[in-house]
């Protein structure tokens, strides 16, 4: 059985979209509400637990979307910066190392 993955939604404005395109990741965005774009970064079970422990405001939506919600804005900004730096959305392990 494949390990479950839990999304963190990073909203993408025009400025961020340009950065993603420069990093070769523009096609990873999904169109959402009224032309807004979202980039999904996935955490595994262990990473989800670390996130919820490290950031008390974060919540896990176990009822509907199975996503990690309510992360502080600066944390989402750091996640986005790491995505651009690494040119990949597979960054949660490395990102969370800073919070151990």
N, C-alpha and C positions, 0 to 999 in steps of 0.2 A: 504494500500500500504506500502510495506517495505521501511524503510528509506534507502536512497542511501548511499553507502560507497565508499570512495575514497582511492585507494591504494598508499602507499609509498613503493617503491622498495628498499630493503636493499640487496646489493650484498654480497654474502657469499663466502669467501675464505676458504681454508682448516682449518686454525686456528679457524675461526669463526664457521665453521661446527662442529668442535670437541666440542666447547663450547655449541653449540645448542644440540648436542647429549648428552652431560653430563646433560643438563637441561631437557632432554626428549623431545626436540622439533625438532630433526633432520629430522623427516618425514614431517615437515611443509614446507621444502624448495622445490622449483620447479626447475627442470633443465631448463636452458635457452641456451644461445649461447655457443657452443663449450665446453660443460661440466660445464660452470659457473652456479652457483646456485643463486637463488633469494628468499628472504623471503618477503612476502607482509604483511605490517601492515596497517590496515584500519583506516581511520578517518571519522567521520560523518560530516554533513554539518557545524555544529557549530565549530567543531574541525578544519576543513579545513580552515574556515575563520580566526580562531585564529592563525593557522600556517602561513598563508599568511601575516597576520598583524605583527606577531612576527619576521618573517624572510623575509626581503625585497627581497632577491635574489630568494626566492621560487616562482614557477609558477604553475598554475593549467592548465593542458592540457585538455581543454574543448572540443577540436575538435576530438581527437582520443581515447586516452587511459583513459580519465577521472581520471588521476593520478596526484599526487602532485610531482613535479619535482624540481630539482636544489636546494635542501636543502643543506646547508653547510655540509661538511664532518664531522665536530665535532658534529653537531646535529644528523646526522645519527648514529655516533658512540655512542652517549648518548642513542638514541632510542634502539640500539642493546643491550647495557649494561642493560637497563631497562627490555628488553625482557628476557634476561638470568636471571637477578635477580628475576623477578616475575614468570619465567617459563611459560610465556603466551605472546601472541601477542596482547592481549586486554589491552594495557597500555597507549593509547594516552591521555585519560582523566587525569590520574595521571601525565604523562609526562608533559602535558601542564600546570598543576598547578604551575610549577616552573617558568613559563613565564607570569604569570598574575600580 
